[in-house]
Amino acid sequence: MNNFNKFLILTFIIFMSCNNLQKTDHKVSAPKFKYLALGDSYTIGESVVVTDRWPNQLSDSMLKNDVDLGDPRIIAKTGWTTDELLTALKDSVVDKDYDLVSLLIGVNNQYRGQPVEKFRLEFNQLLDLAIDYAAGNSQKVFVLSIPDWGVTPFAKERNRTGVGAEIDLYNQVKEEECNKRNILFVNITDLSREAKAELDLLAEDGLHPSGKMYARWVNRSVSFIQKVLNN
């Protein structure tokens, strides 16, 4: 091979390398955001695997829409009431620069028969903290309604109608307080009641949602969350 041919080959290799670098440099990556999920058993995903938790499914779904929420930080525990979540947050170190903060709490207040006005007071304290974690921007916070566990097999010995009515009352309080602060309220209670006829929407414990149910919550929430992140 003569020197001229070697020169042509070398020139071609350099050209292709530069072209590939240009493609790499101009590759568009999904915007990255920080997401914090606060709550109870419904947020921590009792009786489902980590990938089926609704905050994790939300992150996966948003990534398909070119929004990267990363791995959500979850502060939640099965059985927590509003006051127990408040205590946990006071004992935790939480950043105040989250792009998205979700809150789903209240079912255990209802289950234990706590006064709804006590719930209102503590729920407002949690909203204050959620806004603080979202850099003071209430429009970066969203709240999910309480699911109706009264339709589940776990509630067969209970007054199902009474449970549903109490949960509706708690959700009314949540929506009222969210509206006062311009916080997004996403109602998923009607979706939870679909488990009455579709048992595969429940986990094996016959009480908590399955990954399939959580997916329905996410599908309802995604379009709203995109608007939240654009604020």
VOTI-317203 format. One record per residue: x, y, z of N, C-alpha, C in turn; residue number from 1; residue in three letters. Coordinates in Angstrom, 1 decimal, padded with zeros to 4 digits. Layout:
<pts>
{{X Y Z} {X Y Z} {X Y Z} NUM "ALA"}
...
</pts>
This chain:
<pts>
{{000.9 -001.2 000.0} {000.0 000.0 000.0} {000.9 001.2 000.0} 1 "MET"}
{{000.6 002.2 -001.0} {001.5 003.4 -001.0} {001.1 004.4 000.0} 2 "ASN"}
{{001.9 005.4 000.1} {001.6 006.4 001.2} {000.4 007.2 000.9} 3 "ASN"}
{{000.0 007.4 -000.3} {-001.2 008.1 -000.6} {-002.5 007.4 -000.2} 4 "PHE"}
{{-002.5 006.0 -000.4} {-003.6 005.2 000.1} {-003.7 005.2 001.6} 5 "ASN"}
{{-002.5 005.1 002.2} {-002.5 005.2 003.7} {-003.1 006.5 004.2} 6 "LYS"}
{{-002.8 007.6 003.5} {-003.3 008.9 003.9} {-004.8 009.0 003.7} 7 "PHE"}
{{-005.3 008.4 002.7} {-006.8 008.4 002.5} {-007.5 007.6 003.6} 8 "LEU"}
{{-006.9 006.4 003.9} {-007.5 005.6 004.9} {-007.5 006.3 006.3} 9 "ILE"}
{{-006.4 006.9 006.6} {-006.2 007.6 007.9} {-007.2 008.8 007.9} 10 "LEU"}
{{-007.4 009.5 006.8} {-008.3 010.6 006.8} {-009.7 010.2 007.0} 11 "THR"}
{{-010.1 009.0 006.4} {-011.4 008.5 006.5} {-011.7 008.1 008.0} 12 "PHE"}
{{-010.7 007.5 008.6} {-010.9 007.1 010.0} {-011.1 008.3 010.9} 13 "ILE"}
{{-010.3 009.3 010.7} {-010.4 010.6 011.5} {-011.8 011.2 011.3} 14 "ILE"}
{{-012.3 011.2 010.0} {-013.6 011.8 009.7} {-014.7 011.1 010.4} 15 "PHE"}
{{-014.7 009.8 010.4} {-015.7 009.0 011.0} {-015.7 009.2 012.5} 16 "MET"}
{{-014.5 009.2 013.1} {-014.4 009.4 014.6} {-015.0 010.8 015.0} 17 "SER"}
{{-014.7 011.8 014.2} {-015.2 013.1 014.5} {-016.7 013.2 014.4} 18 "CYS"}
{{-017.2 012.5 013.4} {-018.7 012.4 013.1} {-019.4 011.7 014.2} 19 "ASN"}
{{-018.8 010.6 014.7} {-019.4 009.9 015.9} {-019.4 010.8 017.1} 20 "ASN"}
{{-018.3 011.6 017.3} {-018.3 012.4 018.5} {-019.3 013.5 018.4} 21 "LEU"}
{{-019.5 014.0 017.2} {-020.5 015.1 017.1} {-021.9 014.5 017.4} 22 "GLN"}
{{-022.2 013.3 016.9} {-023.5 012.7 017.2} {-023.7 012.5 018.7} 23 "LYS"}
{{-022.6 012.1 019.4} {-022.7 011.8 020.8} {-022.9 013.1 021.6} 24 "THR"}
{{-022.2 014.2 021.1} {-022.2 015.5 021.8} {-023.6 016.1 021.7} 25 "ASP"}
{{-024.3 015.8 020.6} {-025.6 016.4 020.4} {-026.8 015.5 020.8} 26 "HIS"}
{{-026.4 014.4 021.4} {-027.5 013.5 021.9} {-028.3 014.1 023.0} 27 "LYS"}
{{-029.6 014.1 022.8} {-030.5 014.8 023.8} {-030.9 013.8 024.9} 28 "VAL"}
{{-030.6 014.1 026.2} {-030.9 013.3 027.3} {-032.2 013.8 028.0} 29 "SER"}
{{-032.9 013.0 028.7} {-034.1 013.4 029.4} {-033.7 014.3 030.5} 30 "ALA"}
{{-034.5 015.4 030.7} {-034.3 016.3 031.8} {-034.4 015.5 033.1} 31 "PRO"}
{{-033.5 015.8 034.1} {-033.4 015.1 035.3} {-034.0 015.9 036.5} 32 "LYS"}
{{-034.9 015.2 037.2} {-035.6 015.9 038.3} {-035.4 015.0 039.6} 33 "PHE"}
{{-035.6 015.7 040.8} {-035.6 015.0 042.0} {-037.0 014.8 042.5} 34 "LYS"}
{{-037.3 013.6 043.0} {-038.7 013.3 043.4} {-038.7 012.7 044.8} 35 "TYR"}
{{-039.6 013.2 045.6} {-039.8 012.7 047.0} {-041.2 012.3 047.2} 36 "LEU"}
{{-041.4 011.0 047.7} {-042.7 010.5 047.9} {-042.9 010.2 049.4} 37 "ALA"}
{{-044.0 010.9 049.9} {-044.3 010.8 051.4} {-045.6 010.0 051.6} 38 "LEU"}
{{-045.7 009.2 052.6} {-047.0 008.5 052.8} {-046.9 007.3 053.8} 39 "GLY"}
{{-047.7 006.3 053.4} {-047.9 005.1 054.3} {-047.7 003.9 053.5} 40 "ASP"}
{{-048.5 002.8 053.8} {-048.4 001.6 053.1} {-048.6 001.7 051.6} 41 "SER"}
{{-049.4 002.6 051.2} {-049.7 002.7 049.7} {-048.5 003.3 049.0} 42 "TYR"}
{{-047.7 004.1 049.7} {-046.5 004.7 049.0} {-045.3 003.7 049.1} 43 "THR"}
{{-045.2 003.0 050.2} {-044.1 002.1 050.3} {-044.3 000.8 049.5} 44 "ILE"}
{{-045.6 000.6 049.2} {-045.9 -000.6 048.3} {-046.0 -001.8 049.1} 45 "GLY"}
{{-046.8 -001.9 050.2} {-046.9 -003.1 051.0} {-047.4 -004.2 050.2} 46 "GLU"}
{{-046.7 -005.4 050.2} {-047.1 -006.6 049.6} {-046.8 -006.6 048.1} 47 "SER"}
{{-046.1 -005.6 047.5} {-045.6 -005.7 046.1} {-044.1 -005.5 046.1} 48 "VAL"}
{{-043.5 -005.9 045.0} {-042.1 -005.7 044.8} {-041.8 -004.2 044.6} 49 "VAL"}
{{-040.6 -003.8 044.7} {-040.2 -002.4 044.6} {-040.6 -001.8 043.3} 50 "VAL"}
{{-040.4 -002.5 042.2} {-040.7 -002.0 040.9} {-042.2 -001.7 040.7} 51 "THR"}
{{-043.0 -002.4 041.5} {-044.5 -002.2 041.4} {-045.0 -001.1 042.2} 52 "ASP"}
{{-044.2 -000.5 043.1} {-044.7 000.6 043.9} {-045.1 001.7 043.0} 53 "ARG"}
{{-046.1 002.5 043.4} {-046.6 003.5 042.4} {-045.6 004.6 042.2} 54 "TRP"}
{{-044.8 005.1 043.2} {-043.8 006.1 042.9} {-042.7 005.6 041.9} 55 "PRO"}
{{-042.4 004.3 042.0} {-041.4 003.8 041.1} {-042.0 003.6 039.7} 56 "ASN"}
{{-043.3 003.2 039.6} {-044.0 003.1 038.3} {-044.1 004.5 037.7} 57 "GLN"}
{{-044.4 005.5 038.6} {-044.5 006.9 038.0} {-043.1 007.3 037.4} 58 "LEU"}
{{-042.0 007.0 038.1} {-040.7 007.4 037.5} {-040.5 006.7 036.2} 59 "SER"}
{{-040.8 005.4 036.1} {-040.7 004.6 034.9} {-041.5 005.2 033.8} 60 "ASP"}
{{-042.8 005.5 034.1} {-043.7 006.1 033.1} {-043.2 007.4 032.6} 61 "SER"}
{{-042.8 008.3 033.5} {-042.3 009.6 033.1} {-041.0 009.5 032.2} 62 "MET"}
{{-040.2 008.5 032.5} {-039.0 008.4 031.7} {-039.4 008.1 030.2} 63 "LEU"}
{{-040.5 007.3 030.0} {-041.0 007.0 028.7} {-041.5 008.3 028.0} 64 "LYS"}
{{-041.8 009.3 028.8} {-042.2 010.6 028.3} {-041.0 011.6 028.3} 65 "ASN"}
{{-039.8 011.1 028.3} {-038.6 011.9 028.3} {-038.4 012.8 029.5} 66 "ASP"}
{{-038.9 012.3 030.7} {-038.6 013.0 031.9} {-038.0 012.1 032.9} 67 "VAL"}
{{-036.8 012.4 033.4} {-036.1 011.5 034.3} {-036.3 011.9 035.7} 68 "ASP"}
{{-037.1 011.1 036.5} {-037.3 011.4 037.9} {-036.3 010.6 038.7} 69 "LEU"}
{{-035.5 009.8 038.1} {-034.5 009.0 038.8} {-035.2 008.0 039.8} 70 "GLY"}
{{-034.5 007.5 040.8} {-035.1 006.7 041.8} {-035.7 007.6 042.9} 71 "ASP"}
{{-037.0 007.5 043.1} {-037.6 008.4 044.1} {-037.1 008.1 045.5} 72 "PRO"}
{{-037.0 009.1 046.3} {-036.8 008.9 047.7} {-038.1 008.7 048.3} 73 "ARG"}
{{-038.3 007.6 049.0} {-039.6 007.3 049.7} {-039.5 007.4 051.2} 74 "ILE"}
{{-040.3 008.2 051.8} {-040.4 008.2 053.3} {-041.8 007.8 053.6} 75 "ILE"}
{{-042.0 006.6 053.9} {-043.3 006.0 054.2} {-043.2 004.7 054.9} 76 "ALA"}
{{-044.2 004.3 055.6} {-044.2 003.1 056.4} {-045.6 002.6 056.6} 77 "LYS"}
{{-045.8 001.3 056.5} {-047.1 000.7 056.6} {-047.7 001.1 058.0} 78 "THR"}
{{-048.9 001.5 058.1} {-049.6 001.9 059.4} {-049.4 003.3 059.8} 79 "GLY"}
{{-048.6 004.1 059.1} {-048.4 005.5 059.6} {-049.7 006.3 059.4} 80 "TRP"}
{{-049.9 007.1 060.5} {-051.0 008.1 060.4} {-050.3 009.5 060.1} 81 "THR"}
{{-051.0 010.5 060.1} {-050.4 011.8 059.8} {-049.4 012.2 060.9} 82 "THR"}
{{-049.7 012.0 062.1} {-048.8 012.4 063.2} {-047.6 011.6 063.2} 83 "ASP"}
{{-047.7 010.3 062.8} {-046.5 009.4 062.8} {-045.6 009.8 061.6} 84 "GLU"}
{{-046.2 010.2 060.5} {-045.3 010.7 059.4} {-044.7 012.0 059.8} 85 "LEU"}
{{-045.4 012.9 060.4} {-044.8 014.2 060.9} {-043.6 013.9 061.8} 86 "LEU"}
{{-043.7 013.0 062.7} {-042.6 012.6 063.6} {-041.4 012.1 062.8} 87 "THR"}
{{-041.7 011.2 061.9} {-040.6 010.7 061.1} {-039.9 011.8 060.3} 88 "ALA"}
{{-040.6 012.7 059.8} {-040.0 013.8 059.0} {-039.1 014.7 059.9} 89 "LEU"}
{{-039.6 015.0 061.1} {-038.8 015.8 062.0} {-037.5 015.1 062.4} 90 "LYS"}
{{-037.5 013.8 062.3} {-036.3 013.0 062.7} {-035.4 012.7 061.5} 91 "ASP"}
{{-035.8 013.2 060.3} {-035.1 012.9 059.0} {-034.5 014.1 058.5} 92 "SER"}
{{-033.4 013.9 057.8} {-032.7 015.0 057.0} {-033.3 014.9 055.6} 93 "VAL"}
{{-034.0 016.0 055.2} {-034.6 016.0 053.9} {-034.2 017.2 053.1} 94 "VAL"}
{{-033.7 017.1 051.9} {-033.4 018.2 051.1} {-034.6 019.1 050.8} 95 "ASP"}
{{-034.3 020.4 050.5} {-035.3 021.3 050.2} {-035.3 021.9 048.8} 96 "LYS"}
{{-034.9 021.0 047.9} {-034.7 021.3 046.5} {-035.4 020.3 045.5} 97 "ASP"}
{{-036.4 019.6 046.0} {-037.1 018.6 045.2} {-037.9 019.3 044.1} 98 "TYR"}
{{-037.9 018.7 042.9} {-038.7 019.2 041.8} {-040.1 018.7 041.9} 99 "ASP"}
{{-040.3 017.6 042.6} {-041.6 017.0 042.7} {-041.8 016.3 044.1} 100 "LEU"}
{{-042.9 016.6 044.8} {-043.1 015.9 046.1} {-044.6 015.4 046.1} 101 "VAL"}
{{-044.7 014.2 046.4} {-046.1 013.6 046.5} {-046.4 013.3 047.9} 102 "SER"}
{{-047.7 013.3 048.2} {-048.2 013.0 049.6} {-049.5 012.1 049.5} 103 "LEU"}
{{-049.4 011.0 050.1} {-050.6 010.1 050.2} {-050.7 009.6 051.6} 104 "LEU"}
{{-051.6 010.1 052.4} {-051.7 009.8 053.8} {-053.2 009.9 054.2} 105 "ILE"}
{{-053.5 009.2 055.3} {-054.9 009.4 055.9} {-055.7 008.2 056.2} 106 "GLY"}
{{-055.3 007.1 055.4} {-056.2 005.9 055.6} {-056.1 005.3 057.0} 107 "VAL"}
{{-054.9 005.4 057.6} {-054.8 004.9 059.0} {-055.4 005.8 060.0} 108 "ASN"}
{{-055.5 007.1 059.7} {-056.3 008.0 060.6} {-057.8 007.5 060.6} 109 "ASN"}
{{-058.3 007.3 059.4} {-059.7 006.8 059.3} {-059.9 005.4 059.9} 110 "GLN"}
{{-058.9 004.5 059.7} {-059.0 003.2 060.2} {-059.1 003.2 061.7} 111 "TYR"}
{{-058.3 004.1 062.4} {-058.3 004.1 063.8} {-059.4 005.0 064.4} 112 "ARG"}
{{-060.2 005.6 063.6} {-061.3 006.4 064.0} {-060.9 007.7 064.6} 113 "GLY"}
{{-059.9 008.3 064.1} {-059.4 009.6 064.6} {-060.3 010.7 064.1} 114 "GLN"}
{{-060.5 011.8 064.9} {-061.4 012.9 064.4} {-060.9 013.5 063.1} 115 "PRO"}
{{-061.8 013.8 062.3} {-061.4 014.4 061.0} {-060.7 015.7 061.1} 116 "VAL"}
{{-061.1 016.5 062.1} {-060.5 017.8 062.3} {-059.1 017.7 062.8} 117 "GLU"}
{{-058.7 016.7 063.6} {-057.4 016.4 063.9} {-056.6 016.1 062.7} 118 "LYS"}
{{-057.2 015.3 061.8} {-056.5 015.0 060.5} {-056.3 016.2 059.7} 119 "PHE"}
{{-057.3 017.1 059.7} {-057.1 018.4 058.9} {-055.9 019.2 059.4} 120 "ARG"}
{{-055.8 019.3 060.7} {-054.7 020.1 061.3} {-053.3 019.5 060.9} 121 "LEU"}
{{-053.2 018.1 061.1} {-051.9 017.5 060.8} {-051.6 017.4 059.3} 122 "GLU"}
{{-052.7 017.2 058.5} {-052.5 017.2 057.1} {-051.9 018.5 056.6} 123 "PHE"}
{{-052.4 019.6 057.1} {-051.9 021.0 056.8} {-050.4 021.1 057.2} 124 "ASN"}
{{-050.1 020.5 058.3} {-048.7 020.6 058.7} {-047.8 019.8 057.7} 125 "GLN"}
{{-048.3 018.7 057.2} {-047.6 017.9 056.2} {-047.5 018.7 054.9} 126 "LEU"}
{{-048.5 019.4 054.5} {-048.5 020.2 053.3} {-047.4 021.3 053.4} 127 "LEU"}
{{-047.3 021.9 054.6} {-046.3 022.9 054.8} {-044.9 022.3 054.6} 128 "ASP"}
{{-044.7 021.1 055.1} {-043.4 020.5 055.0} {-043.1 020.1 053.5} 129 "LEU"}
{{-044.1 019.6 052.8} {-044.0 019.2 051.4} {-043.6 020.4 050.6} 130 "ALA"}
{{-044.3 021.5 050.8} {-043.9 022.7 050.1} {-042.5 023.2 050.4} 131 "ILE"}
{{-042.1 023.1 051.6} {-040.7 023.4 052.0} {-039.7 022.5 051.3} 132 "ASP"}
{{-040.0 021.3 051.2} {-039.1 020.3 050.5} {-039.1 020.6 049.0} 133 "TYR"}
{{-040.1 021.3 048.5} {-040.2 021.6 047.0} {-039.7 023.0 046.8} 134 "ALA"}
{{-038.8 023.5 047.6} {-038.2 024.8 047.5} {-039.2 025.9 047.6} 135 "ALA"}
{{-040.3 025.7 048.4} {-041.3 026.7 048.7} {-042.3 026.8 047.6} 136 "GLY"}
{{-042.3 025.9 046.6} {-043.2 026.0 045.5} {-044.3 025.0 045.6} 137 "ASN"}
{{-045.5 025.5 046.0} {-046.7 024.6 046.2} {-047.1 023.9 044.9} 138 "SER"}
{{-046.8 024.5 043.8} {-047.2 023.9 042.5} {-046.3 022.7 042.1} 139 "GLN"}
{{-045.2 022.4 042.9} {-044.4 021.2 042.7} {-044.8 020.1 043.6} 140 "LYS"}
{{-045.9 020.3 044.3} {-046.5 019.3 045.2} {-047.8 018.7 044.6} 141 "VAL"}
{{-048.0 017.4 044.8} {-049.3 016.8 044.5} {-049.7 015.8 045.5} 142 "PHE"}
{{-051.0 015.7 045.7} {-051.6 014.8 046.7} {-052.5 013.8 046.0} 143 "VAL"}
{{-052.4 012.6 046.4} {-053.4 011.5 046.0} {-054.4 011.3 047.0} 144 "LEU"}
{{-055.7 011.0 046.6} {-056.7 010.8 047.5} {-056.5 009.4 048.2} 145 "SER"}
{{-057.3 009.2 049.2} {-057.2 007.9 050.0} {-058.0 006.8 049.3} 146 "ILE"}
{{-057.4 005.7 049.0} {-058.2 004.6 048.4} {-059.2 004.0 049.4} 147 "PRO"}
{{-060.2 003.4 048.8} {-061.3 002.8 049.7} {-061.0 001.3 049.9} 148 "ASP"}
{{-060.5 001.1 051.1} {-060.2 -000.3 051.5} {-061.5 -001.1 051.8} 149 "TRP"}
{{-062.6 -000.4 052.0} {-063.8 -001.0 052.3} {-064.4 -002.0 051.2} 150 "GLY"}
{{-063.8 -001.9 050.0} {-064.3 -002.8 049.0} {-063.5 -004.1 048.9} 151 "VAL"}
{{-062.4 -004.2 049.8} {-061.5 -005.3 049.7} {-062.0 -006.5 050.6} 152 "THR"}
{{-061.6 -007.7 050.3} {-061.9 -008.9 051.1} {-061.6 -008.7 052.6} 153 "PRO"}
{{-060.5 -007.9 052.9} {-060.1 -007.6 054.3} {-061.3 -007.0 055.1} 154 "PHE"}
{{-062.1 -006.3 054.4} {-063.2 -005.5 055.1} {-064.5 -006.3 055.1} 155 "ALA"}
{{-064.5 -007.6 054.9} {-065.8 -008.4 054.8} {-066.6 -008.3 056.1} 156 "LYS"}
{{-065.9 -008.2 057.2} {-066.6 -008.1 058.5} {-066.9 -006.7 058.9} 157 "GLU"}
{{-066.7 -005.7 058.0} {-066.8 -004.3 058.4} {-068.1 -003.7 057.7} 158 "ARG"}
{{-068.5 -002.6 058.1} {-069.5 -001.8 057.5} {-068.9 -001.1 056.2} 159 "ASN"}
{{-069.0 -001.8 055.1} {-068.3 -001.3 053.9} {-068.8 000.1 053.5} 160 "ARG"}
{{-070.1 000.3 053.6} {-070.7 001.6 053.2} {-070.2 002.7 054.1} 161 "THR"}
{{-070.1 002.4 055.4} {-069.6 003.3 056.4} {-068.1 003.7 056.2} 162 "GLY"}
{{-067.3 002.7 055.8} {-065.9 002.9 055.5} {-065.8 003.9 054.3} 163 "VAL"}
{{-066.5 003.6 053.3} {-066.5 004.4 052.1} {-066.9 005.8 052.4} 164 "GLY"}
{{-067.9 006.0 053.2} {-068.4 007.3 053.5} {-067.3 008.1 054.3} 165 "ALA"}
{{-066.7 007.5 055.2} {-065.7 008.1 056.0} {-064.5 008.5 055.2} 166 "GLU"}
{{-064.1 007.6 054.3} {-063.0 007.9 053.4} {-063.3 009.1 052.5} 167 "ILE"}
{{-064.6 009.2 052.0} {-065.0 010.3 051.2} {-064.9 011.6 052.0} 168 "ASP"}
{{-065.2 011.6 053.3} {-065.1 012.8 054.1} {-063.6 013.2 054.3} 169 "LEU"}
{{-062.8 012.3 054.5} {-061.3 012.6 054.6} {-060.8 013.2 053.3} 170 "TYR"}
{{-061.2 012.6 052.2} {-060.8 013.1 050.9} {-061.3 014.5 050.6} 171 "ASN"}
{{-062.5 014.7 051.1} {-063.1 016.1 050.9} {-062.2 017.1 051.7} 172 "GLN"}
{{-061.7 016.8 052.9} {-060.8 017.6 053.6} {-059.5 017.8 052.8} 173 "VAL"}
{{-059.0 016.8 052.3} {-057.7 016.8 051.6} {-057.9 017.8 050.4} 174 "LYS"}
{{-058.9 017.6 049.6} {-059.1 018.4 048.4} {-059.3 019.9 048.8} 175 "GLU"}
{{-060.1 020.1 049.9} {-060.3 021.5 050.3} {-059.0 022.2 050.7} 176 "GLU"}
{{-058.1 021.5 051.4} {-056.9 022.1 051.8} {-055.9 022.3 050.7} 177 "GLU"}
{{-055.9 021.3 049.8} {-055.1 021.5 048.6} {-055.5 022.7 047.7} 178 "CYS"}
{{-056.8 022.8 047.5} {-057.3 023.9 046.7} {-056.9 025.3 047.3} 179 "ASN"}
{{-056.9 025.4 048.7} {-056.5 026.6 049.3} {-055.0 027.0 049.0} 180 "LYS"}
{{-054.2 026.0 048.7} {-052.8 026.2 048.5} {-052.3 026.1 047.1} 181 "ARG"}
{{-053.3 025.9 046.2} {-053.0 025.7 044.8} {-052.1 024.5 044.6} 182 "ASN"}
{{-052.5 023.4 045.3} {-051.8 022.1 045.2} {-052.6 021.1 044.4} 183 "ILE"}
{{-052.0 020.4 043.5} {-052.7 019.5 042.7} {-053.2 018.3 043.5} 184 "LEU"}
{{-054.5 018.0 043.4} {-055.2 016.9 044.1} {-055.6 015.9 043.0} 185 "PHE"}
{{-055.1 014.7 043.1} {-055.5 013.6 042.1} {-056.3 012.6 042.8} 186 "VAL"}
{{-057.6 012.5 042.3} {-058.5 011.5 042.9} {-058.4 010.2 042.3} 187 "ASN"}
{{-057.9 009.2 043.1} {-057.8 007.8 042.6} {-058.7 006.9 043.3} 188 "ILE"}
{{-059.6 007.4 044.2} {-060.5 006.6 045.0} {-061.4 005.8 044.2} 189 "THR"}
{{-062.0 006.4 043.1} {-062.9 005.6 042.2} {-062.1 004.4 041.6} 190 "ASP"}
{{-060.9 004.6 041.3} {-060.1 003.5 040.7} {-059.9 002.4 041.7} 191 "LEU"}
{{-059.7 002.8 043.0} {-059.5 001.8 044.1} {-060.8 000.9 044.2} 192 "SER"}
{{-061.9 001.5 044.0} {-063.2 000.8 044.1} {-063.4 -000.2 043.0} 193 "ARG"}
{{-062.6 -000.2 042.0} {-062.7 -001.2 040.9} {-062.3 -002.5 041.4} 194 "GLU"}
{{-061.6 -002.6 042.5} {-061.1 -003.9 043.1} {-062.3 -004.7 043.6} 195 "ALA"}
{{-063.4 -004.1 043.8} {-064.6 -004.9 044.2} {-064.9 -005.9 043.2} 196 "LYS"}
{{-064.7 -005.6 041.9} {-065.1 -006.6 040.8} {-063.9 -007.2 040.2} 197 "ALA"}
{{-062.7 -006.6 040.4} {-061.4 -007.1 039.8} {-060.4 -007.4 040.9} 198 "GLU"}
{{-060.4 -008.6 041.4} {-059.6 -009.0 042.5} {-058.1 -009.0 042.2} 199 "LEU"}
{{-057.7 -009.0 040.9} {-056.3 -009.0 040.6} {-055.8 -007.5 040.7} 200 "ASP"}
{{-056.6 -006.6 041.1} {-056.2 -005.2 041.4} {-055.6 -005.2 042.8} 201 "LEU"}
{{-055.8 -006.3 043.6} {-055.3 -006.3 044.9} {-054.1 -007.3 045.1} 202 "LEU"}
{{-053.2 -007.0 046.0} {-052.1 -007.9 046.3} {-052.6 -009.1 047.0} 203 "ALA"}
{{-051.7 -010.0 047.3} {-052.1 -011.3 047.8} {-052.7 -011.2 049.2} 204 "GLU"}
{{-052.4 -010.1 049.9} {-052.9 -009.9 051.3} {-054.4 -009.6 051.3} 205 "ASP"}
{{-055.0 -009.3 050.1} {-056.4 -009.0 050.0} {-056.8 -007.7 050.5} 206 "GLY"}
{{-055.8 -006.8 050.7} {-056.1 -005.4 051.2} {-055.4 -004.4 050.4} 207 "LEU"}
{{-054.1 -004.5 050.2} {-053.3 -003.5 049.5} {-053.4 -003.7 048.0} 208 "HIS"}
{{-053.2 -002.6 047.3} {-053.2 -002.6 045.8} {-052.1 -003.5 045.2} 209 "PRO"}
{{-052.4 -004.1 044.1} {-051.4 -004.8 043.3} {-050.7 -003.8 042.4} 210 "SER"}
{{-049.6 -004.3 041.7} {-048.9 -003.5 040.8} {-049.9 -003.0 039.6} 211 "GLY"}
{{-050.8 -003.8 039.3} {-051.8 -003.5 038.3} {-052.6 -002.3 038.7} 212 "LYS"}
{{-053.1 -002.3 039.9} {-053.8 -001.1 040.5} {-053.0 000.1 040.5} 213 "MET"}
{{-051.7 000.0 041.0} {-050.9 001.2 041.0} {-050.6 001.7 039.6} 214 "TYR"}
{{-050.6 000.9 038.6} {-050.4 001.3 037.2} {-051.6 002.2 036.8} 215 "ALA"}
{{-052.8 001.9 037.3} {-053.9 002.7 036.9} {-053.8 004.1 037.6} 216 "ARG"}
{{-053.3 004.1 038.8} {-053.1 005.4 039.5} {-052.1 006.3 038.7} 217 "TRP"}
{{-051.0 005.6 038.2} {-050.0 006.3 037.5} {-050.5 006.8 036.2} 218 "VAL"}
{{-051.3 006.0 035.5} {-051.9 006.4 034.2} {-052.7 007.7 034.3} 219 "ASN"}
{{-053.5 007.7 035.4} {-054.3 008.9 035.7} {-053.4 010.1 036.0} 220 "ARG"}
{{-052.3 009.9 036.6} {-051.5 011.0 037.2} {-050.6 011.7 036.2} 221 "SER"}
{{-050.1 010.9 035.2} {-048.9 011.3 034.4} {-049.2 012.7 033.7} 222 "VAL"}
{{-050.3 012.9 033.1} {-050.5 014.1 032.4} {-050.5 015.3 033.3} 223 "SER"}
{{-051.0 015.1 034.6} {-051.0 016.2 035.6} {-049.6 016.5 036.0} 224 "PHE"}
{{-048.8 015.4 036.2} {-047.4 015.5 036.7} {-046.6 016.3 035.7} 225 "ILE"}
{{-046.8 016.1 034.5} {-046.0 016.8 033.4} {-046.3 018.3 033.6} 226 "GLN"}
{{-047.5 018.7 033.9} {-047.8 020.1 034.1} {-047.2 020.6 035.3} 227 "LYS"}
{{-047.1 019.8 036.4} {-046.5 020.2 037.6} {-045.0 020.5 037.4} 228 "VAL"}
{{-044.3 019.7 036.7} {-042.9 019.8 036.4} {-042.6 021.0 035.5} 229 "LEU"}
{{-043.6 021.5 034.8} {-043.4 022.6 033.9} {-043.6 024.0 034.6} 230 "ASN"}
{{-044.1 023.9 035.8} {-044.4 025.1 036.6} {-043.1 025.8 037.1} 231 "ASN"}
</pts>
